[in-house]
Amino acid sequence: MPHSKEHFSMRKLIFAFIGPSGCGKTSIIEALLEKYGHRLSFVKTVTTRPPRSPKEHALYTFVSTMEFMDLLADKRLLQNGKAFYAENWYDNDRADIDTIFAAGKIGICALLENSIATFREAGYEVVTIRVRPIGGHDGRTEARRIADEERERNGPTPDAVIENDFSDPHGLVRAVNGAEAIVRRYA
């Protein structure tokens, strides 16, 4: 039975993709948004890191460190400035998140593992989906690989795990199909 918009906004459901840098989280999210944009909305991240490509402006709000600190002082940031990764600040604007639920949609995003507890403490229902990369070349630096492994070791147990096989030409399609099945199960 389909849920009403009111049901989604009351639930405050967010699908959070976790996993190492470059594992395909954003590609999977973009594919799900393309198919389910009428039900899903991206939870943008506020960050001090520079954009890597023009299309990232749909996923991030890029700010200076001073602007980030102003948002923090105004108590607009959900994680209270706790997410510092790879020399940059990351957080989420509460007003942006609440706009998603006011529209009767479900949130979807990539999060660092240590951010999940903060979202849950704020009253959001977070379904975590770990993207595990297999095959292919790992382009991460040694420091980033170690940081990713530490986050996975110390992070919460995910609700679901999907594999993105970089050695398989259909690996991303299979990962998207796996994520889609999870979205349908919870939504």
OpenMM code with the backbone's topology and positions (N, CA, C; nanometers):
from openmm import Vec3, app, unit

residues = "MET PRO HIS SER LYS GLU HIS PHE SER MET ARG LYS LEU ILE PHE ALA PHE ILE GLY PRO SER GLY CYS GLY LYS THR SER ILE ILE GLU ALA LEU LEU GLU LYS TYR GLY HIS ARG LEU SER PHE VAL LYS THR VAL THR THR ARG PRO PRO ARG SER PRO LYS GLU HIS ALA LEU TYR THR PHE VAL SER THR MET GLU PHE MET ASP LEU LEU ALA ASP LYS ARG LEU LEU GLN ASN GLY LYS ALA PHE TYR ALA GLU ASN TRP TYR ASP ASN ASP ARG ALA ASP ILE ASP THR ILE PHE ALA ALA GLY LYS ILE GLY ILE CYS ALA LEU LEU GLU ASN SER ILE ALA THR PHE ARG GLU ALA GLY TYR GLU VAL VAL THR ILE ARG VAL ARG PRO ILE GLY GLY HIS ASP GLY ARG THR GLU ALA ARG ARG ILE ALA ASP GLU GLU ARG GLU ARG ASN GLY PRO THR PRO ASP ALA VAL ILE GLU ASN ASP PHE SER ASP PRO HIS GLY LEU VAL ARG ALA VAL ASN GLY ALA GLU ALA ILE VAL ARG ARG TYR ALA".split()
positions = [
    Vec3(0.0839, -0.1184, 0.0000),
    Vec3(0.0000, 0.0000, 0.0000),
    Vec3(0.0883, 0.1246, 0.0000),
    Vec3(0.0705, 0.2156, -0.0917),
    Vec3(0.1550, 0.3354, -0.0958),
    Vec3(0.1328, 0.4234, 0.0262),
    Vec3(0.2405, 0.4897, 0.0657),
    Vec3(0.2324, 0.5819, 0.1786),
    Vec3(0.1950, 0.7207, 0.1285),
    Vec3(0.1261, 0.7958, 0.2130),
    Vec3(0.0899, 0.9323, 0.1778),
    Vec3(0.2085, 1.0251, 0.2024),
    Vec3(0.2020, 1.1472, 0.1479),
    Vec3(0.3060, 1.2466, 0.1735),
    Vec3(0.3169, 1.2745, 0.3230),
    Vec3(0.2042, 1.2759, 0.3910),
    Vec3(0.2044, 1.3030, 0.5342),
    Vec3(0.2813, 1.1952, 0.6093),
    Vec3(0.2674, 1.0689, 0.5644),
    Vec3(0.3376, 0.9588, 0.6293),
    Vec3(0.4884, 0.9800, 0.6173),
    Vec3(0.5370, 1.0167, 0.4964),
    Vec3(0.6795, 1.0363, 0.4767),
    Vec3(0.7297, 1.1518, 0.5620),
    Vec3(0.6577, 1.2619, 0.5654),
    Vec3(0.7057, 1.3770, 0.6406),
    Vec3(0.7044, 1.3478, 0.7909),
    Vec3(0.6111, 1.2675, 0.8387),
    Vec3(0.6091, 1.2314, 0.9794),
    Vec3(0.7258, 1.1387, 1.0124),
    Vec3(0.7626, 1.0502, 0.9210),
    Vec3(0.8694, 0.9539, 0.9451),
    Vec3(1.0068, 1.0183, 0.9489),
    Vec3(1.0285, 1.1206, 0.8698),
    Vec3(1.1603, 1.1840, 0.8581),
    Vec3(1.2664, 1.0789, 0.8241),
    Vec3(1.2389, 1.0048, 0.7179),
    Vec3(1.3249, 0.8957, 0.6736),
    Vec3(1.4361, 0.9467, 0.5828),
    Vec3(1.5586, 0.9006, 0.6109),
    Vec3(1.6746, 0.9348, 0.5289),
    Vec3(1.7514, 0.8070, 0.4974),
    Vec3(1.7796, 0.7853, 0.3694),
    Vec3(1.8687, 0.6778, 0.3272),
    Vec3(2.0089, 0.7357, 0.3231),
    Vec3(2.0987, 0.6822, 0.4060),
    Vec3(2.2355, 0.7324, 0.4149),
    Vec3(2.3317, 0.6277, 0.3618),
    Vec3(2.4024, 0.6635, 0.2564),
    Vec3(2.5026, 0.5748, 0.1979),
    Vec3(2.6366, 0.6033, 0.2635),
    Vec3(2.7016, 0.4988, 0.3098),
    Vec3(2.8318, 0.5110, 0.3745),
    Vec3(2.9304, 0.4206, 0.3012),
    Vec3(3.0566, 0.4518, 0.3139),
    Vec3(3.1591, 0.3712, 0.2499),
    Vec3(3.2806, 0.4554, 0.2190),
    Vec3(3.3858, 0.3908, 0.1727),
    Vec3(3.5099, 0.4636, 0.1475),
    Vec3(3.4992, 0.5618, 0.0318),
    Vec3(3.5913, 0.6533, 0.0283),
    Vec3(3.5993, 0.7507, -0.0806),
    Vec3(3.6086, 0.6772, -0.2134),
    Vec3(3.5306, 0.7233, -0.3111),
    Vec3(3.5390, 0.6677, -0.4454),
    Vec3(3.4718, 0.5335, -0.4660),
    Vec3(3.3863, 0.4914, -0.3724),
    Vec3(3.3233, 0.3589, -0.3847),
    Vec3(3.1969, 0.3610, -0.4710),
    Vec3(3.1492, 0.4807, -0.5091),
    Vec3(3.0316, 0.4900, -0.5944),
    Vec3(2.9064, 0.5393, -0.5255),
    Vec3(2.9181, 0.5904, -0.4030),
    Vec3(2.8000, 0.6371, -0.3300),
    Vec3(2.7216, 0.7416, -0.4103),
    Vec3(2.7926, 0.8420, -0.4596),
    Vec3(2.7252, 0.9498, -0.5324),
    Vec3(2.6630, 0.8995, -0.6615),
    Vec3(2.7307, 0.8112, -0.7334),
    Vec3(2.6758, 0.7569, -0.8589),
    Vec3(2.5474, 0.6792, -0.8321),
    Vec3(2.5447, 0.6034, -0.7241),
    Vec3(2.4251, 0.5261, -0.6878),
    Vec3(2.3120, 0.6210, -0.6497),
    Vec3(2.3430, 0.7213, -0.5697),
    Vec3(2.2419, 0.8187, -0.5282),
    Vec3(2.1842, 0.8911, -0.6495),
    Vec3(2.2693, 0.9339, -0.7408),
    Vec3(2.2222, 1.0044, -0.8605),
    Vec3(2.1283, 0.9165, -0.9428),
    Vec3(2.1608, 0.7876, -0.9555),
    Vec3(2.0741, 0.6959, -1.0306),
    Vec3(1.9388, 0.6808, -0.9617),
    Vec3(1.9382, 0.6723, -0.8286),
    Vec3(1.8119, 0.6602, -0.7554),
    Vec3(1.7294, 0.7886, -0.7668),
    Vec3(1.7949, 0.9032, -0.7606),
    Vec3(1.7231, 1.0304, -0.7754),
    Vec3(1.6632, 1.0449, -0.9147),
    Vec3(1.7344, 0.9960, -1.0147),
    Vec3(1.6822, 1.0028, -1.1514),
    Vec3(1.5532, 0.9226, -1.1644),
    Vec3(1.5484, 0.8075, -1.0996),
    Vec3(1.4313, 0.7202, -1.1098),
    Vec3(1.3215, 0.7573, -1.0100),
    Vec3(1.3608, 0.8010, -0.8910),
    Vec3(1.2638, 0.8245, -0.7836),
    Vec3(1.2628, 0.9692, -0.7338),
    Vec3(1.2968, 1.0631, -0.8210),
    Vec3(1.2999, 1.2039, -0.7810),
    Vec3(1.1675, 1.2564, -0.7295),
    Vec3(1.0586, 1.1919, -0.7673),
    Vec3(0.9266, 1.2338, -0.7180),
    Vec3(0.9072, 1.1941, -0.5712),
    Vec3(0.9888, 1.1003, -0.5191),
    Vec3(0.9760, 1.0547, -0.3807),
    Vec3(1.0983, 1.0834, -0.2955),
    Vec3(1.2146, 1.0990, -0.3620),
    Vec3(1.3400, 1.1198, -0.2910),
    Vec3(1.3924, 1.2604, -0.3166),
    Vec3(1.4638, 1.3145, -0.2182),
    Vec3(1.5282, 1.4443, -0.2357),
    Vec3(1.6653, 1.4390, -0.1678),
    Vec3(1.7642, 1.4959, -0.2339),
    Vec3(1.9001, 1.4893, -0.1834),
    Vec3(1.9193, 1.5808, -0.0632),
    Vec3(1.9802, 1.5279, 0.0415),
    Vec3(2.0171, 1.6058, 0.1596),
    Vec3(2.1547, 1.6646, 0.1300),
    Vec3(2.1571, 1.7938, 0.0983),
    Vec3(2.2833, 1.8583, 0.0622),
    Vec3(2.3748, 1.8706, 0.1837),
    Vec3(2.5027, 1.8626, 0.1557),
    Vec3(2.6050, 1.8790, 0.2577),
    Vec3(2.6664, 2.0179, 0.2437),
    Vec3(2.6805, 2.0850, 0.3555),
    Vec3(2.7512, 2.2122, 0.3601),
    Vec3(2.8982, 2.1777, 0.3840),
    Vec3(2.9866, 2.2265, 0.2992),
    Vec3(3.1281, 2.1926, 0.3144),
    Vec3(3.2190, 2.3097, 0.2822),
    Vec3(3.3383, 2.3051, 0.3413),
    Vec3(3.4404, 2.4052, 0.3123),
    Vec3(3.5360, 2.3580, 0.2036),
    Vec3(3.5181, 2.2368, 0.1545),
    Vec3(3.6088, 2.1888, 0.0493),
    Vec3(3.5715, 2.2527, -0.0838),
    Vec3(3.6672, 2.2684, -0.1721),
    Vec3(3.6359, 2.3268, -0.3032),
    Vec3(3.5615, 2.2273, -0.3919),
    Vec3(3.4787, 2.2759, -0.4835),
    Vec3(3.4091, 2.1844, -0.5752),
    Vec3(3.5086, 2.1164, -0.6686),
    Vec3(3.4789, 1.9897, -0.7008),
    Vec3(3.5630, 1.9159, -0.7954),
    Vec3(3.5079, 1.9236, -0.9365),
    Vec3(3.3775, 1.9493, -0.9474),
    Vec3(3.3149, 1.9624, -1.0790),
    Vec3(3.1907, 2.0496, -1.0648),
    Vec3(3.1456, 2.1118, -1.1744),
    Vec3(3.0268, 2.1988, -1.1674),
    Vec3(2.9009, 2.1264, -1.1198),
    Vec3(2.8867, 1.9976, -1.1521),
    Vec3(2.7644, 1.9266, -1.1136),
    Vec3(2.7537, 1.9053, -0.9623),
    Vec3(2.8633, 1.9232, -0.8908),
    Vec3(2.8598, 1.9033, -0.7462),
    Vec3(2.7776, 2.0084, -0.6722),
    Vec3(2.7466, 2.1191, -0.7377),
    Vec3(2.6666, 2.2224, -0.6718),
    Vec3(2.5248, 2.1726, -0.6410),
    Vec3(2.4817, 2.0674, -0.7073),
    Vec3(2.3520, 2.0077, -0.6755),
    Vec3(2.3604, 1.9228, -0.5490),
    Vec3(2.4808, 1.8838, -0.5109),
    Vec3(2.4999, 1.7938, -0.3964),
    Vec3(2.5537, 1.8638, -0.2721),
    Vec3(2.6221, 1.9740, -0.2932),
    Vec3(2.6886, 2.0430, -0.1832),
    Vec3(2.6558, 2.1912, -0.1847),
    Vec3(2.6616, 2.2507, -0.0665),
    Vec3(2.6627, 2.3954, -0.0530),
    Vec3(2.8052, 2.4291, -0.0127),
    Vec3(2.8786, 2.4928, -0.1029),
    Vec3(3.0190, 2.5242, -0.0788),
    Vec3(3.0286, 2.6602, -0.0104),
    Vec3(3.0975, 2.6622, 0.1028),
    Vec3(3.1113, 2.7850, 0.1810),
    Vec3(3.2569, 2.7992, 0.2260),
    Vec3(3.2908, 2.9212, 0.2641),
    Vec3(3.4238, 2.9453, 0.3211),
    Vec3(3.4228, 2.8964, 0.4666),
    Vec3(3.5391, 2.8856, 0.5250),
    Vec3(3.5467, 2.8460, 0.6656),
    Vec3(3.4733, 2.9472, 0.7528),
    Vec3(3.4846, 3.0744, 0.7212),
    Vec3(3.4155, 3.1778, 0.7995),
    Vec3(3.2632, 3.1613, 0.7886),
    Vec3(3.2136, 3.1379, 0.6663),
    Vec3(3.0690, 3.1163, 0.6480),
    Vec3(3.0235, 2.9922, 0.7245),
    Vec3(3.1041, 2.8878, 0.7223),
    Vec3(3.0712, 2.7664, 0.7962),
    Vec3(3.0602, 2.7972, 0.9458),
    Vec3(3.1553, 2.8731, 0.9987),
    Vec3(3.1552, 2.9081, 1.1407),
    Vec3(3.0346, 2.9959, 1.1760),
    Vec3(2.9917, 3.0811, 1.0821),
    Vec3(2.8717, 3.1620, 1.1049),
    Vec3(2.7476, 3.0727, 1.1147),
    Vec3(2.7365, 2.9746, 1.0253),
    Vec3(2.6240, 2.8798, 1.0316),
    Vec3(2.6272, 2.8033, 1.1638),
    Vec3(2.7450, 2.7656, 1.2049),
    Vec3(2.7618, 2.6941, 1.3313),
    Vec3(2.7189, 2.7815, 1.4493),
    Vec3(2.7605, 2.9065, 1.4493),
    Vec3(2.7240, 2.9995, 1.5567),
    Vec3(2.5737, 3.0236, 1.5614),
    Vec3(2.5090, 3.0203, 1.4442),
    Vec3(2.3645, 3.0393, 1.4369),
    Vec3(2.2865, 2.9117, 1.4703),
    Vec3(2.3588, 2.8048, 1.5057),
    Vec3(2.2995, 2.6747, 1.5431),
    Vec3(2.2156, 2.6137, 1.4307),
    Vec3(2.2558, 2.6400, 1.3078),
    Vec3(2.1836, 2.5850, 1.1928),
    Vec3(2.2375, 2.4488, 1.1508),
    Vec3(2.3575, 2.4134, 1.1979),
    Vec3(2.4206, 2.2900, 1.1524),
    Vec3(2.3870, 2.1730, 1.2434),
    Vec3(2.3416, 2.0669, 1.1836),
    Vec3(2.2932, 1.9504, 1.2568),
    Vec3(2.4021, 1.8844, 1.3410),
    Vec3(2.5217, 1.8719, 1.2841),
    Vec3(2.6276, 1.7977, 1.3525),
    Vec3(2.7162, 1.8861, 1.4396),
    Vec3(2.6791, 2.0126, 1.4509),
    Vec3(2.7504, 2.1073, 1.5371),
    Vec3(2.9001, 2.1127, 1.5103),
    Vec3(2.9378, 2.1014, 1.3821),
    Vec3(3.0775, 2.1140, 1.3455),
    Vec3(3.1650, 1.9966, 1.3848),
    Vec3(3.1048, 1.8796, 1.4054),
    Vec3(3.1819, 1.7622, 1.4471),
    Vec3(3.2435, 1.6857, 1.3304),
    Vec3(3.2005, 1.7125, 1.2085),
    Vec3(3.2468, 1.6343, 1.0932),
    Vec3(3.3596, 1.7074, 1.0213),
    Vec3(3.4812, 1.6713, 1.0560),
    Vec3(3.6000, 1.7261, 0.9922),
    Vec3(3.6724, 1.6091, 0.9285),
    Vec3(3.6866, 1.6138, 0.7952),
    Vec3(3.7441, 1.5009, 0.7230),
    Vec3(3.8291, 1.5537, 0.6085),
    Vec3(3.9484, 1.4970, 0.5932),
    Vec3(4.0398, 1.5337, 0.4850),
    Vec3(4.0615, 1.6855, 0.4793),
    Vec3(4.0803, 1.7461, 0.5965),
    Vec3(4.1129, 1.8886, 0.6084),
    Vec3(3.9984, 1.9842, 0.5738),
    Vec3(3.8741, 1.9331, 0.5746),
    Vec3(3.7587, 2.0188, 0.5449),
    Vec3(3.6439, 1.9891, 0.6404),
    Vec3(3.5594, 2.0897, 0.6582),
    Vec3(3.4400, 2.0757, 0.7402),
    Vec3(3.3240, 2.0265, 0.6542),
    Vec3(3.2405, 1.9408, 0.7120),
    Vec3(3.1197, 1.8903, 0.6475),
    Vec3(3.0077, 1.8944, 0.7505),
    Vec3(2.8890, 1.9334, 0.7092),
    Vec3(2.7741, 1.9336, 0.7997),
    Vec3(2.6475, 1.9457, 0.7164),
    Vec3(2.5348, 1.9524, 0.7822),
    Vec3(2.4060, 1.9615, 0.7129),
    Vec3(2.3225, 2.0687, 0.7789),
    Vec3(2.2609, 2.1523, 0.6961),
    Vec3(2.1774, 2.2615, 0.7437),
    Vec3(2.0395, 2.2056, 0.7803),
    Vec3(2.0006, 2.2232, 0.9039),
    Vec3(1.8713, 2.1704, 0.9525),
    Vec3(1.7536, 2.2178, 0.8669),
    Vec3(1.7566, 2.3428, 0.8258),
    Vec3(1.6460, 2.3979, 0.7465),
    Vec3(1.6344, 2.3268, 0.6119),
    Vec3(1.7480, 2.2952, 0.5499),
    Vec3(1.7448, 2.2231, 0.4224),
    Vec3(1.6815, 2.0847, 0.4394),
    Vec3(1.7174, 2.0173, 0.5474),
    Vec3(1.6637, 1.8830, 0.5720),
    Vec3(1.5138, 1.8901, 0.5973),
    Vec3(1.4713, 1.9825, 0.6799),
    Vec3(1.3288, 1.9928, 0.7125),
    Vec3(1.2441, 2.0305, 0.5915),
    Vec3(1.3029, 2.1016, 0.4955),
    Vec3(1.2320, 2.1351, 0.3717),
    Vec3(1.1961, 2.0081, 0.2946),
    Vec3(1.2834, 1.9101, 0.2974),
    Vec3(1.2577, 1.7819, 0.2293),
    Vec3(1.1328, 1.7162, 0.2870),
    Vec3(1.1247, 1.7091, 0.4181),
    Vec3(1.0103, 1.6429, 0.4812),
    Vec3(0.8824, 1.7243, 0.4682),
    Vec3(0.8959, 1.8566, 0.4691),
    Vec3(0.7779, 1.9417, 0.4498),
    Vec3(0.7170, 1.9188, 0.3118),
    Vec3(0.8008, 1.8789, 0.2154),
    Vec3(0.7522, 1.8500, 0.0799),
    Vec3(0.6993, 1.7068, 0.0685),
    Vec3(0.7024, 1.6318, 0.1800),
    Vec3(0.6514, 1.4942, 0.1788),
    Vec3(0.7452, 1.3960, 0.1122),
    Vec3(0.8743, 1.4273, 0.1102),
    Vec3(0.9712, 1.3401, 0.0459),
    Vec3(1.0589, 1.2685, 0.1481),
    Vec3(1.1387, 1.1762, 0.0967),
    Vec3(1.2361, 1.1004, 0.1742),
    Vec3(1.3730, 1.1567, 0.1407),
    Vec3(1.4589, 1.1703, 0.2410),
    Vec3(1.5937, 1.2189, 0.2176),
    Vec3(1.6870, 1.1072, 0.1736),
    Vec3(1.7882, 1.1437, 0.0970),
    Vec3(1.8910, 1.0493, 0.0537),
    Vec3(2.0225, 1.1253, 0.0488),
    Vec3(2.1309, 1.0611, 0.0987),
    Vec3(2.2594, 1.1302, 0.1022),
    Vec3(2.3725, 1.0316, 0.1283),
    Vec3(2.4929, 1.0838, 0.1181),
    Vec3(2.6122, 1.0118, 0.1620),
    Vec3(2.6546, 1.0755, 0.2936),
    Vec3(2.6874, 0.9929, 0.3910),
    Vec3(2.7296, 1.0439, 0.5208),
    Vec3(2.8564, 0.9745, 0.5664),
    Vec3(2.9302, 1.0418, 0.6518),
    Vec3(3.0379, 0.9755, 0.7235),
    Vec3(2.9739, 0.8924, 0.8336),
    Vec3(3.0350, 0.7804, 0.8643),
    Vec3(2.9778, 0.6896, 0.9642),
    Vec3(2.9510, 0.7585, 1.0978),
    Vec3(3.0411, 0.8474, 1.1406),
    Vec3(3.0227, 0.9121, 1.2705),
    Vec3(2.9109, 1.0153, 1.2712),
    Vec3(2.8505, 1.0428, 1.1565),
    Vec3(2.7400, 1.1390, 1.1484),
    Vec3(2.6039, 1.0749, 1.1723),
    Vec3(2.5955, 0.9458, 1.1571),
    Vec3(2.4667, 0.8768, 1.1638),
    Vec3(2.4013, 0.8928, 1.3003),
    Vec3(2.4778, 0.8763, 1.4067),
    Vec3(2.4213, 0.8887, 1.5415),
    Vec3(2.3628, 1.0277, 1.5628),
    Vec3(2.4280, 1.1307, 1.5123),
    Vec3(2.3788, 1.2672, 1.5277),
    Vec3(2.2444, 1.2846, 1.4581),
    Vec3(2.2317, 1.2297, 1.3376),
    Vec3(2.1042, 1.2375, 1.2659),
    Vec3(1.9947, 1.1659, 1.3444),
    Vec3(2.0254, 1.0495, 1.3979),
    Vec3(1.9255, 0.9739, 1.4744),
    Vec3(1.8877, 1.0471, 1.6030),
    Vec3(1.9857, 1.1056, 1.6694),
    Vec3(1.9574, 1.1813, 1.7923),
    Vec3(1.8681, 1.3023, 1.7635),
    Vec3(1.8771, 1.3558, 1.6421),
    Vec3(1.7952, 1.4711, 1.6036),
    Vec3(1.6538, 1.4301, 1.5627),
    Vec3(1.6240, 1.3003, 1.5685),
    Vec3(1.4883, 1.2535, 1.5409),
    Vec3(1.4656, 1.2012, 1.4004),
    Vec3(1.5719, 1.1859, 1.3228),
    Vec3(1.5576, 1.1327, 1.1872),
    Vec3(1.5713, 0.9809, 1.1895),
    Vec3(1.4903, 0.9143, 1.1091),
    Vec3(1.5008, 0.7702, 1.0914),
    Vec3(1.6014, 0.7473, 0.9788),
    Vec3(1.7177, 0.6923, 1.0124),
    Vec3(1.8259, 0.6777, 0.9154),
    Vec3(1.8461, 0.5298, 0.8823),
    Vec3(1.8330, 0.4972, 0.7548),
    Vec3(1.8635, 0.3629, 0.7053),
    Vec3(2.0015, 0.3723, 0.6416),
    Vec3(2.0986, 0.2999, 0.6989),
    Vec3(2.2353, 0.3068, 0.6474),
    Vec3(2.2614, 0.1939, 0.5486),
    Vec3(2.3212, 0.2319, 0.4367),
    Vec3(2.3547, 0.1368, 0.3313),
    Vec3(2.5044, 0.1505, 0.3033),
    Vec3(2.5799, 0.0483, 0.3394),
    Vec3(2.7237, 0.0503, 0.3122),
    Vec3(2.7477, 0.0077, 0.1681),
    Vec3(2.8276, 0.0865, 0.0968),
    Vec3(2.8698, 0.0517, -0.0382),
    Vec3(3.0119, -0.0039, -0.0255),
    Vec3(3.0257, -0.1293, -0.0574),
    Vec3(3.1556, -0.1955, -0.0483),
    Vec3(3.2125, -0.2100, -0.1895),
    Vec3(3.3245, -0.1407, -0.2184),
    Vec3(3.3845, -0.1534, -0.3512),
    Vec3(3.4651, -0.2832, -0.3620),
    Vec3(3.4558, -0.3466, -0.4754),
    Vec3(3.5398, -0.4629, -0.5011),
    Vec3(3.5977, -0.4501, -0.6422),
    Vec3(3.7139, -0.5099, -0.6619),
    Vec3(3.7785, -0.5052, -0.7933),
    Vec3(3.8246, -0.3651, -0.8280),
    Vec3(3.8947, -0.3529, -0.9374),
    Vec3(3.9352, -0.2214, -0.9861),
    Vec3(4.0516, -0.1629, -0.9100),
    Vec3(4.0908, -0.0448, -0.9504),
    Vec3(4.2047, 0.0257, -0.8930),
    Vec3(4.1584, 0.1146, -0.7787),
    Vec3(4.2295, 0.1095, -0.6681),
    Vec3(4.2001, 0.1940, -0.5532),
    Vec3(4.2892, 0.3175, -0.5617),
    Vec3(4.2313, 0.4304, -0.5983),
    Vec3(4.3081, 0.5532, -0.6168),
    Vec3(4.3255, 0.6358, -0.4908),
    Vec3(4.2817, 0.5843, -0.3761),
    Vec3(4.2950, 0.6615, -0.2529),
    Vec3(4.4407, 0.6666, -0.2066),
    Vec3(4.4735, 0.7737, -0.1372),
    Vec3(4.6048, 0.7800, -0.0739),
    Vec3(4.6056, 0.6847, 0.0444),
    Vec3(4.7234, 0.6515, 0.0917),
    Vec3(4.7351, 0.5618, 0.2078),
    Vec3(4.6649, 0.6220, 0.3297),
    Vec3(4.6824, 0.7519, 0.3507),
    Vec3(4.6187, 0.8179, 0.4659),
    Vec3(4.4663, 0.8104, 0.4555),
    Vec3(4.4125, 0.8320, 0.3361),
    Vec3(4.2673, 0.8267, 0.3184),
    Vec3(4.2162, 0.6839, 0.3359),
    Vec3(4.2890, 0.5860, 0.2840),
    Vec3(4.2499, 0.4458, 0.2990),
    Vec3(4.2439, 0.4087, 0.4469),
    Vec3(4.3443, 0.4504, 0.5248),
    Vec3(4.3468, 0.4211, 0.6683),
    Vec3(4.2301, 0.4893, 0.7391),
    Vec3(4.2033, 0.6155, 0.7041),
    Vec3(4.0906, 0.6885, 0.7644),
    Vec3(3.9580, 0.6202, 0.7316),
    Vec3(3.9412, 0.5752, 0.6068),
    Vec3(3.8181, 0.5056, 0.5667),
    Vec3(3.8011, 0.3756, 0.6446),
    Vec3(3.9100, 0.2989, 0.6594),
    Vec3(3.9038, 0.1722, 0.7336),
    Vec3(3.8707, 0.1960, 0.8805),
    Vec3(3.9269, 0.3011, 0.9386),
    Vec3(3.8977, 0.3338, 1.0785),
    Vec3(3.7508, 0.3734, 1.0964),
    Vec3(3.6978, 0.4530, 1.0031),
    Vec3(3.5562, 0.4915, 1.0113),
    Vec3(3.4663, 0.3686, 1.0028),
    Vec3(3.4996, 0.2745, 0.9142),
    Vec3(3.4174, 0.1542, 0.9017),
    Vec3(3.4253, 0.0706, 1.0293),
    Vec3(3.5455, 0.0561, 1.0844),
    Vec3(3.5647, -0.0238, 1.2052),
    Vec3(3.4890, 0.0352, 1.3248),
    Vec3(3.4913, 0.1663, 1.3379),
    Vec3(3.4315, 0.2328, 1.4541),
    Vec3(3.2878, 0.2788, 1.4314),
    Vec3(3.2389, 0.2656, 1.3096),
    Vec3(3.1051, 0.3139, 1.2765),
    Vec3(2.9967, 0.2132, 1.3135),
    Vec3(2.8733, 0.2535, 1.2930),
    Vec3(2.7608, 0.1648, 1.3244),
    Vec3(2.7507, 0.0501, 1.2241),
    Vec3(2.6860, -0.0543, 1.2662),
    Vec3(2.6576, -0.1648, 1.1756),
    Vec3(2.5537, -0.1158, 1.0755),
    Vec3(2.5817, -0.1296, 0.9458),
    Vec3(2.4846, -0.0802, 0.8466),
    Vec3(2.3584, -0.1656, 0.8441),
    Vec3(2.2495, -0.1052, 0.8009),
    Vec3(2.1236, -0.1790, 0.7848),
    Vec3(2.1301, -0.2718, 0.6643),
    Vec3(2.2119, -0.2354, 0.5657),
    Vec3(2.2262, -0.3163, 0.4449),
    Vec3(2.3644, -0.2892, 0.3849),
    Vec3(2.4110, -0.3853, 0.3067),
    Vec3(2.5396, -0.3722, 0.2374),
    Vec3(2.5177, -0.4079, 0.0909),
    Vec3(2.5707, -0.3239, 0.0034),
    Vec3(2.5700, -0.3560, -0.1396),
    Vec3(2.7136, -0.3488, -0.1891),
    Vec3(2.7423, -0.4256, -0.2922),
    Vec3(2.8758, -0.4246, -0.3506),
    Vec3(2.8733, -0.3523, -0.4838),
    Vec3(2.9787, -0.2745, -0.5071),
    Vec3(2.9975, -0.2084, -0.6352),
    Vec3(3.1244, -0.2686, -0.6943),
    Vec3(3.1083, -0.3577, -0.7904),
    Vec3(3.2205, -0.4310, -0.8491),
    Vec3(3.2767, -0.3526, -0.9678),
    Vec3(3.3907, -0.2878, -0.9452),
    Vec3(3.4531, -0.2058, -1.0485),
    Vec3(3.5143, -0.2893, -1.1607),
    Vec3(3.5353, -0.4197, -1.1367),
    Vec3(3.5919, -0.5051, -1.2416),
    Vec3(3.4834, -0.5589, -1.3351),
    Vec3(3.3575, -0.5385, -1.2994),
    Vec3(3.2439, -0.5866, -1.3785),
    Vec3(3.1831, -0.4668, -1.4521),
    Vec3(3.1708, -0.4732, -1.5855),
    Vec3(3.1114, -0.3598, -1.6573),
    Vec3(2.9683, -0.3278, -1.6132),
    Vec3(2.9014, -0.4221, -1.5500),
    Vec3(2.7649, -0.4003, -1.5013),
    Vec3(2.7606, -0.3847, -1.3486),
    Vec3(2.8783, -0.3656, -1.2885),
    Vec3(2.8866, -0.3571, -1.1426),
    Vec3(2.8046, -0.2443, -1.0834),
    Vec3(2.8110, -0.1267, -1.1453),
    Vec3(2.7350, -0.0137, -1.0933),
    Vec3(2.5855, -0.0372, -1.1093),
    Vec3(2.5444, -0.0937, -1.2211),
    Vec3(2.4021, -0.1236, -1.2422),
    Vec3(2.3529, -0.2205, -1.1351),
    Vec3(2.4334, -0.3214, -1.1050),
    Vec3(2.3948, -0.4168, -0.9996),
    Vec3(2.3876, -0.3487, -0.8631),
    Vec3(2.4814, -0.2590, -0.8368),
    Vec3(2.4801, -0.1862, -0.7091),
    Vec3(2.3554, -0.0984, -0.6993),
    Vec3(2.3208, -0.0312, -0.8081),
    Vec3(2.2003, 0.0533, -0.8104),
    Vec3(2.0765, -0.0337, -0.7898),
    Vec3(2.0699, -0.1480, -0.8548),
    Vec3(1.9554, -0.2382, -0.8369),
    Vec3(1.9447, -0.2847, -0.6922),
    Vec3(2.0582, -0.3137, -0.6297),
    Vec3(2.0571, -0.3526, -0.4885),
    Vec3(2.0072, -0.2401, -0.3997),
    Vec3(2.0530, -0.1180, -0.4281),
    Vec3(2.0081, -0.0022, -0.3501),
    Vec3(1.8598, 0.0233, -0.3713),
    Vec3(1.8142, 0.0058, -0.4947),
    Vec3(1.6728, 0.0252, -0.5255),
    Vec3(1.5852, -0.0723, -0.4472),
    Vec3(1.6297, -0.1963, -0.4349),
    Vec3(1.5530, -0.2961, -0.3587),
    Vec3(1.5445, -0.2557, -0.2116),
    Vec3(1.6505, -0.1978, -0.1591),
    Vec3(1.6502, -0.1538, -0.0195),
    Vec3(1.5552, -0.0360, -0.0020),
    Vec3(1.5603, 0.0600, -0.0932),
    Vec3(1.4702, 0.1754, -0.0868),
    Vec3(1.3253, 0.1280, -0.0894),
    Vec3(1.2940, 0.0360, -0.1787),
    Vec3(1.1550, -0.0131, -0.1872),
    Vec3(1.1143, -0.0852, -0.0588),
    Vec3(1.2076, -0.1551, 0.0041),
    Vec3(1.1760, -0.2287, 0.1271),
    Vec3(1.1405, -0.1335, 0.2432),
    Vec3(1.2132, -0.0237, 0.2523),
    Vec3(1.1920, 0.0676, 0.3652),
    Vec3(1.0899, 0.1768, 0.3366),
    Vec3(1.0760, 0.2140, 0.2099),
    Vec3(0.9866, 0.3236, 0.1770),
    Vec3(0.8539, 0.2653, 0.1343),
] * unit.nanometer
topology = app.Topology()
chain = topology.addChain("A")
for resn in residues:
    res = topology.addResidue(resn, chain)
    for name in ("N", "CA", "C"):
        topology.addAtom(name, app.Element.getBySymbol(name[0]), res)
